[in-house]
Amino acid sequence: MDDSTPATKADIQVVQRDVQVVKADVQVVQKDVQVLKADVQVVQKDVQVVKADVQVLKADVQVVKADVQVVQRDVQVLKADVQVVQADVQRLEKKFDEKFERLYEADDQILTVLHNIDKRLTTKVENHEERITRLEGAVV
């Protein structure tokens, strides 16, 4: 059909059907736009929730950083305390070594004296039990 020929009833019906199809398509597009707007609103709410979560996480990170600093200071204090304890232990070990050394010397001297007493008291005694009895009597 060209512009010079008059429109027939059939042509008008075709155009009217095409208009109805276009209107239906417009309604579908409008519904799709409404769905998309709703989806955008949901996404915007989700973005707000994520932003709030990020703020909470940032605050949590700051708390954790502060806790880590406290722990690091505590570790430094503990290290210093361990060094003090190590020095104390070394000092005590040295004192004990000196005291035990003197005890060992005294013990050796006591054993020497007891041995000498044993020799003097039991030089003629051949019975071992008698020797021990005399030695015990001398010590008491």
C-alpha positions in Angstrom: 0.0 0.0 0.0 1.3 3.4 -1.0 0.3 6.9 0.2 -1.9 7.6 -2.9 -4.4 4.7 -2.5 -7.1 5.0 0.1 -6.9 2.7 3.1 -9.2 -0.2 3.0 -11.1 -1.7 6.0 -8.6 -4.6 6.0 -5.7 -2.2 6.1 -7.2 -0.3 9.0 -7.7 -3.6 10.9 -4.1 -4.6 10.3 -2.9 -1.2 11.6 -5.3 -1.5 14.6 -3.9 -5.0 15.4 -0.3 -3.7 15.1 -1.2 -0.9 17.4 -2.7 -3.4 19.9 0.5 -5.5 19.6 2.6 -2.4 20.2 0.4 -1.4 23.2 0.8 -4.9 24.6 4.6 -4.7 24.1 4.6 -1.3 25.8 2.7 -2.9 28.8 5.2 -5.7 29.0 8.1 -3.2 28.8 6.4 -1.1 31.6 6.1 -4.2 33.8 9.7 -5.1 33.1 10.7 -1.5 34.0 8.7 -1.8 37.3 10.5 -5.1 38.0 13.8 -3.5 37.3 13.0 -0.6 39.5 12.1 -3.0 42.3 15.3 -4.9 41.7 17.3 -1.6 41.8 15.7 -0.7 45.1 16.6 -4.2 46.5 20.1 -3.7 45.3 20.3 -0.3 46.8 19.1 -1.7 50.2 21.7 -4.4 49.9 24.4 -1.9 49.1 23.3 0.1 52.2 23.5 -3.1 54.3 26.9 -3.9 52.9 28.1 -0.4 53.6 26.9 -0.7 57.2 28.6 -4.1 57.5 31.8 -2.5 56.1 31.6 0.2 58.8 31.1 -2.4 61.5 34.1 -4.4 60.1 36.2 -1.2 60.1 35.3 -0.7 63.7 36.1 -4.3 64.5 39.4 -4.0 62.7 40.3 -1.0 64.8 39.4 -3.0 68.0 41.5 -5.9 66.8 44.4 -3.6 66.0 44.2 -2.1 69.5 44.0 -5.6 71.0 47.1 -6.6 69.0 49.0 -3.6 70.3 48.0 -4.5 73.8 49.1 -8.1 73.3 52.4 -7.0 71.8 53.0 -4.8 74.8 52.2 -7.7 77.1 54.6 -9.9 75.1 57.3 -7.3 75.6 56.6 -7.2 79.3 56.6 -11.0 79.5 59.9 -11.1 77.6 61.4 -8.6 80.1 60.0 -10.7 83.0 61.4 -13.9 81.5 64.8 -12.2 81.3 64.6 -11.2 84.9 63.6 -14.7 85.9 66.4 -16.2 83.9 68.9 -13.9 85.7 67.4 -14.8 89.0 67.6 -18.5 88.1 71.2 -18.2 87.1 72.0 -16.3 90.3 70.3 -19.0 92.4 72.0 -21.7 90.5 75.3 -20.1 91.2 74.4 -19.8 94.9 73.3 -23.4 95.1 76.4 -24.5 93.3 78.6 -22.7 95.9 76.6 -24.0 98.8 76.6 -27.6 97.5 80.3 -27.3 96.8 80.8 -26.4 100.5 78.4 -29.2 101.5 80.3 -31.7 99.4 83.6 -30.4 101.0 82.0 -30.8 104.5 80.6 -34.2 103.5 84.0 -35.3 102.4 85.6 -34.1 105.6 82.9 -35.9 107.7 83.5 -39.1 105.7 87.3 -38.7 106.2 86.7 -38.2 110.0 84.4 -41.2 110.2 86.8 -43.3 108.2 89.6 -42.3 110.5 87.4 -43.1 113.5 86.5 -46.3 112.0 90.2 -47.2 111.5 91.1 -46.3 115.0 88.2 -48.0 116.7 88.1 -51.1 114.6 91.7 -51.8 113.6 91.6 -55.1 115.5 88.0 -56.0 115.0 87.5 -58.4 112.2 83.8 -58.9 112.6 82.0 -56.4 110.4 78.9 -56.2 112.6 81.0 -55.5 115.7 82.8 -52.7 113.7 79.5 -51.0 112.8 78.3 -51.2 116.4 81.4 -49.6 117.8 81.3 -46.9 115.1 77.7 -46.2 115.9 78.6 -45.9 119.6 81.4 -43.5 118.9 79.2 -41.3 116.8 76.5 -41.1 119.5 
